């Protein structure tokens, strides 16, 4: 889509980027988005993309995450001095990642 024919309205939500597909978050995100308002979908996609980028930077895959990895992500969020609501939403999105049985019950 070019800038001239970009018809974004208030309901426009960006496509799921390759980074999410690479780490396996794309389908989990699609499942979680059903029924969300466009603004919430945008926030979830942004959060998922940030988590995917964090995973890729740390050479991690969701299926291999440990509790220590999730604590490291929580610490990363805390270092950014986010509002509790924002950090909790980001952690909720991170918990959508496909796993091989590791439950992630890490609160902000």
N, C-alpha and C positions, 0 to 999 in steps of 0.2 A: 504494500500500500504506500503510495507516495504522499507527501505532505499536502499536495493539492487536492487529492481525492479522499483524504482522511476524513471519514465521517464519524469520528468518535463522538459519542454522546455520553451522558452520565452513566449508561449501562455498559460502556466499553470495558472489557477486561483483557489484558494482554495475553497472548498465547503462552502456553507452558514452554519455557525455554529448554534447550538441550541439556543444560546442567542438571535439571530435575530428572530428565529421562536417564541421564548417565548414572545417577545414584539411586534410581528406582523410586523416586518420590512422585512421579507424574500421576500414576493411577490412584495412589492414596490421596493425593491432592484433589483429583477429580471427584473421588467418592465423598470427600469431606465438604466439597463446595456445594453440593446439591442443597438447594433451599436457602443458600446464603444470599444476602443482598449484594449488589455489585461492589459496593465499597468494601464489604467484608471479604469478598473474593479477591479483590486487588490486594488487600492487606495480607491475606493468607498466601497469595502467590509471591508477594514480596518477601514474606517471612520464609517461605519454603526455598526461594531462590538464595536468600542469604545463608540458610542452613546448608543447602547444597554446595554453595561456594566454600563455606567453612569446612565441610567434609572433604571436598576436593583439595583444598589447601593443606589439610592434615592427612591426606592420602588415606581416607577412611571410606568405608561403604556402610550403609545402614545395617546390612545383614551381619556385619562384624562388630557393631558398636558394643562397648562394655559400659558398665555403670560409670567407670572412670572417665570414659569419653563424654558421656552425657554431663557429668559434673564439670568437665573442662568446658563444654559448650555453655553451661549455666554460668560459669565463672567469666567466660568471654562476654556474655550478655551483661553481667554485673559490672564489668569493667567499662562498659559503654554508658553506664549511668542512665539506663532506661527507666521509664516509669514502670511500676510493678505490673500494671495491666498489659503494657506492651511486652515486657519480658515474659510474662505468663502466656500470652498469646503465641509468642515465638517458640516457647518450650512446648506448647500444645501442638503446634505444627510439626516440630521436630519429632514428637511422639507418634506422628502419623507414619513415620518411616517404616518400611517393611523390616521385620526382624526375624530372627531364628529362635525366638523364645525368651530373649532378655526383656523383661518388663522394665519400663523406665518410669519410676515414680519419684521424680526429682522435682521438688517445688522450688520456686524462686524465693 
